């Protein structure tokens, strides 16, 4: 039995005082609206300080919408809604482009060129905070809905947005940095984005981050290449009590063994050839803050022993000095290796592993994140839309389905590069809908996935063995494409030359 309008209004009012997470709160609001209005699709937007509209909940639309940002000036219908304090109803034959063209979740045989659309701006105390849009496939579906009913739900939607925004603002008010120094600028250069995803796996990941962030426990982040380990590290630091201090980034895989000790712990003038002045190491720079040791599994055993001493004693000794300096540093480490297996095989110190593995966080691979490919696709394409000023660039639903079925061994990074290439091809052809044809074999489809024997084995094998086999094939391919030149091969694979050479040496690869 369908609940009455009064019961729905009461539930929305009760939700306003509840402690629900923002995304769940917004979605419950949208679900309630669908119980009252005869709509097939709806979207709730927040208006940010820059004037952009950010979708926070949708129903009847592709999840890719949640990854997008809408500039009102590029979408006449959204602009018209924002400019009116009353509900705006668009004629079925309106020539204004639909911002959700190609994004409605309807049967592919149904024509949606003509449908009912309306929208309402959301105000709190004469302050514009967002907007609500409703779409129906049936022409005239909203004719019997009076403005008072629409404005009532719009007022509750505005209150919901305002309530959640105010809470978030209060929670974040003490996180503003008082000043920016050279080290914090270095930190910002490594900050590439935020964690995007609505899957249960991402929810669990964010819960782990929130659990450990306020402590000073060491965190060991594991996960495949391209899965977002660095973003997790930044998130832990940003939510910690040290967030006004720098987080110093160290790529352990790129540290030459001869200079690793100096880079980490510093040196004094004359300690070795080329040491023309005193220099603080990464640990001293991170004092009272956080140090992020990326690719910790690549550190040589000798440096591992010296790192363990620093962790145990809380002091560093610069190369060439006989004095120790006390430090207070929170350690976050990351690796794509199985460190337990590395310990068993003698390539990683057991005592260091246990010192780092106080609070382990595993970043799930993209193929295990249920529903996140669509949201990530919408978010990642935003870069292409903004750069080339193409507001309606979107992925065809059938193509999105293939993206969700692809293995993505390179995870989010591979998805990003693949989408950028496909988006550019679509733009070049003056097309707004990205289809399979724009990927040119970048993604496997249908039976092709099952037949990709080099990627998907027919019998059980260790994950590490499969990943290393694929890495070896990639390096050999890059060298072949680069006439056996390591530097060009590194550019081809978009990675550090030293890191690539060490990986090649490990796999027994010589110049082709």
N, C-alpha and C positions, 0 to 999 in steps of 0.2 A: 504494500500500500504506500502510495506516494505521500511523504510528509507534507503538512500544510505550510503555507508561507510563513505563518506566525512561528511555527516550530523551527523553521530554517533560520529565521531572523534571530530567534532566541539562541540557537546554537552558535551563530556567528558572534553574537554579543558575548556569550560565555567564553568563546575562544580568545576574545580580545584580552581577557585577564588570565589566560592560561600560560603555562611555561613551555609551550610547544616550540620546536625549532622553526626558524623563519620559513624554510622551504616547505615544511609540512603545513604550517599555518596558512601560507599563501595557497597551497594546493587544495586544502579543505575549503577555502573561500571560493575558489573557482568551481569546485565540485558542487557546492551549494547553489551557486548561480545557475549551473546547468539544470538543477532540479526545479528552478523557477521559470527560467526563460527558455523558449523553444529554439535553442541554438545548437549548432553542430560543432562549433569551434569557438574558443575564447582565449584571451591572453591578458595577463595583468602585468603592467610595466611600472617600473620606478624611474622617476626623472632625476638624474644625478646633477651635480654642480656644474658639469660641463655642458648641460643641455641635451645629453644623449638619453635615450630610453633603453632601459635594461629589462628584458623579460624575466620575471621571477616565478611565473607559473603559467602553464598552458594546458589546454584540454582540446582534443580533436585536431591538434597540430603536431607536426614532426618535432621530436625532442631536440632536433638541431637548432630550433628557434632559441632555446635556452642558452646556447653558446654565442648568440649574436648580440650586437649593439645596433640600435636603430637611430640614425640621425634624422630628426623630424623634417629638416629642410629638404631631404632627399625622398621623403615619403609624404606626398600631399595630403593623403587621408589622415595620417597621424598628426600632421601639422594643423589641419582643420579642426580636429578634435581638441588639440591643446589650446587653440585660440578661442574656443567657446566654453562658457561655464554651464551650458545646457547640453543634453544629449544631442548628438549629431547623427542623423539618419541619411544614408547615402542611397540615391536612386539606383534601381537595379541596372539601369543603362548608363550609370556614371562612367565617364571616360577617365577618371582618376585611377592610376595604377594601384593595384591591391598589394600591400606590403607582404602578404602571405601567399602570393601567387606561387603555386607549385608546392606549397607546404601543408595543405589541408590533407588530413588522413581520410580519404574517401576511396571508394572503389575506382580503379583506373578507367572503367567504362563510363563513369558518371561525368558529365560535363559540368564544370563549375565556373563557366565564363559569366553566368548570371546568377547572383544570389543576393540575399539581404545582408546588409552590413550596418552596424551602428557602433558608436563609441561614446565614451563619456570621460571628460577630464576629472581628475580627482584632486580636491582641494581640502586643506586643513587650515582654518583661520586665514582664509584668503591667500594661502600659499599653495602653489601648484606642486603636487608631490608625485603625480603619475597619471596613468590613464588605463581605461578598461575597454577592450574591444570585444564585440560579439559578431559572429557570422552564422548565417543559416543558409542551407542549400535551397530552401523553399522561398520563392519570391513572395513578399508580403507577410512573412512569418512574424515580424515585429509590429505589424500595424495595430494590433489590439493591445499592445503593451503601452500604458500611459507613462508620461515622463516622470511622474511622482514615484512610481515603482522603481524605475531605473535609477533615479536620483537617490532613492533610499539605499539601494544596494551600493551605489557609488560612494555614498557617505561612509558606509561601513567598510568598504574597500579602502578608502582614504585613511580611515582611522587605523585599520590594520597595518597599512604601510607606515604610517607615522609612528605607531606604537613600536613596531619592530626596528625601525630606523633609529628611534630615540634610544632604545635599549642598547643597540649596537654602538651608537655614538658614545654613550656613557661608559661602556666596557672598554672602548678604545681610547678614551680621552687621555689616559696616562701613558700612552705609548708613543706620543709625538716626541721626536728627538729634539733636544734643545739646541744642538749645533751639528754641523756637518764638517768633518775634518777629512784629511787626505785618505785615511784608512777606511772611513765609511764610504767614501766615493768608490774606493776599490771594491768594497762589498757590494755596492749598488750595481757595479758593472757585471757582477756575477749573478745578480737577481734577474731571472729571465721571465718570470710569470708567476702564476698561482696554480694551485691544484684544482683541476676541473674534473667534475664527475658526480654522478648521482647514484652510482651503483652501490649495493651493500658492501662490496669490497672497499670502495673509497670511503664510505661512511665508517667502516671499521678502522681504516688507516687514519682518518682524521681523529677518531676517538683515541687511538694510541698516541698521536701527536699531542693532543690536549692533555692526556694523562701524564706524560713525562715532561712536558715543556717547562713547567714551573719548578722542577727539581734541578739539581746540578748533576744528575746521573749521566754517565757516559752513554751514548746512544750509538748502536751499530745498525746502519741501514743496509739492507741487502736487496737485490733486485737485478733484473736483466738490464743490459745497456739500453738507454733511451726510455726507461720506464718512469723517470722523474725523481730519482734519488736526491739530486741536488735541490729540487723544489721542496722536498720533505725536510731537508736540513735547514733551509731558510725558514720554513714554517715553524720548526721547533725553536729556532733562535728568536724569531719574531714574537712568539708567544711566551718567551722566557723572561725572567726578571733581569736578564742581561741585555735586553733588546736595545738599550740606549748605548751600549758598547759595541765595538766592531765584531763582526764574524769574519775571521781571516780564512780565506780559501787556499788550500794547498792541493795541487794535483800530484799525488805521489807517483803516478805513472810517468810523469814528465820530468821527475827529478833525476839528474845524472848522479850516479852513485858517488862520484868523487866530490860533488858539491851538496849532496843531500844534507849532511850534518850542518854545514854552514847555513843553508837555507832555513833549516828548521830551528837551529839553536843560536845562530849568529856567529860572528868572529871578531877578533881584535886586529888592529893594524899590525901587519907583518906576520900574521899567522901562517900565511902561505903566499906563494907568488900571485900577485894581483890583488892582495888584500891591502889596499892603500889607505884604508880608514876603518874605524870601528863601525860595526854594523849589527843592528838588532835582528834576531831571527824571527820567524813567524810566531813562535810561542810568546816571545816578549811583546810583539805587536798585539797579540790577542789577550794580554793580561787584563783580567777583570771581565773579559768577554768570552767569546767562543772561537774555537779553531775547528775548521771542517777539513778532515783528512780524506779527500776523495781518492778512490781506488787504493785503499789502504793495503790491499792484498799484493800490490806491486812493490812494496818497500823491501829492499834487501835485508837479509837477516841481521847484518851488522847494525844497520840503522834501527831495526826493530828493537834490538837490545838497548840502545841508547834512548829510544822513545819510551820503553818500559820504565827506565830509571827516572825519567822526567815525570811520568805519571805517578809512580810510587812515592817519590820524594817531594814533588811539587816545586822543583827548582831546576834551573837550566845553567849550563856552563858553556860559555862561548868558546869556539875553537881558538886555541892559543892562549886562553886565560886560565888562571888558577883560582878564580873567584866564582862563587855560585850566586845566582839571583833567584829569589823566591817569586813564584808566579801563582796566580789563581785563574785557571783556565778551564772552561767546560769543553769537553771533547765530544765531537760528533764525527763518526767515521762512516764511510760507505764503500761497498764493494759489490762487484758482479760475480765474484768467485764464491765457492763453497768453502768458507774458512775452516770448518771442521775437517773437511777432507784435506785441505792444505796443511793443517796441523798434523794429521795422520801421516802425510807423506813428507813431513819434515821441512816444508816450505814456509811455514808460519809458526811463530813461537806460541806454544800453548798458554804460557803465562800472560802474554800480551793479549791473546784472544779473549781470555776470561776477564781481563781488565777492561776491555772495550765492550764486551757483550753484556753489559749490566742491564740494558733495556733494548732488546732487539726489535727492530721494526722492518717488516718485509713489505716491499712495494710490489703489488701484484702486477703481472704482465697484462698488457692491454686486452689480450684475447680472453682473459678470465674476468674482465670487468663488465658485468652484464648491463648493457644499455648505454655505456659511456662513449662508444664510438660516435653515435649520432650527436651527442652534446659537444664532444671534442671537435667534430667536423664543423659544426656551426661556429664554434669559437675560433678555430684555426683559420677558417676562410675569411674571418673578419679582417685579418691583415691584408688579404688580397683585395677585399671590397674597399677598404679605406685607401689603400695605395693607388688603386686604379679608378676610384670613384664609381663603382658599379654596385649600387645598393641592392639589386635584386638577384645577385649571383647566389644560386643555391644548388643543392644536390638533388637529382631526381630520386624519388622514393625507392624505385627499383635498384638504382645504383647504390643507394645508402644501404640497402639490404645486403648487397655483395660486399660492401666495405665491412659490415658487421660480421660477415662469415669468413673474412680473410684472416690468416694466422698472425700477421704483424709481428714478425720476429724482431724487428727493429723498434717495436712498441710505438709510443707517442711520437718520437722523433721521425720514424719512418712514415707514420700517418701524415704528419705535418708536411714533409717534403713531397709526398705523393699528391696530397691535395693541392699544394701550391703549383705543381706542374700541371695538374688537370685544370685548375682554375685559369691559369695563364692560357692554356689551349682553348678553353671555352671563350675567354675574352677576345682572343685573337680571331675567333670565328664569329664574333658578335652574338654569342649565345648566352642566355642567362641561366640555363639549366645544365648542370654538369652531368653527363651520362657516361656509360662505360666506354664509349668511343674516345673520350678525352683522356683516358688513363693509359692507352697504348700498351697494354700488357703489364702495367704497374701492379695490378691486383689480379689474383687468381679468381676464377668464377666457376660455379657449378662443379662439373666433374674434374676440372683442371686442378682444384684443390687436392682431391684425392690422388691425382696422378703425379703430383709434385714429389717424387720419391726422394729427391735430394734434401727436401725440407721435412717431409713427414714420413717417418720410417714405418715399415710394415711389421716390424717386430720390436719388442721392448729393448730400449737402449738407454744408458744413463744420459740425462739432460746435458751434463757438462760435455760429454763426448760429442753429442750432436751439435751443440753450439760451437765448440772449437772446430769441428769439421767444416761448418758453414763459414766461420771466420777465416779459416785457411783458404777456402774457395774464393771468398771475397778479395783477400789480399792477392792471391795469384791472378785473379781477374783484373784487379786494379793495376798490377805491375805490367800485365800484358797490354792493357790499354795505354800505359805510360812509357812504353819502350824500356821497361826494366828500371826506370828511375824512381827511387824511393820517395823523393820529395814530391814529385808529380803524383805518385800513387797516393800519398798522404792527402794532397789537395783533392784528388778524385773521391776519396772516402771521407773528406772533411774531418780529419783528425790530426793530432800532433805527429810530426815525422818520427821523433824519437820513440814515441809509444808504438807506432806502427812497426818500426824496425825491430823493437824488442819482441813484439808479438810474432813477427816473421821469423826471427831467430829461434823463438820457442818452438815454432811449428816446423823448423828445419827448411825454411824457404830461402833460396838464394835468388839473385837477380836472374830474371828470365831473359 
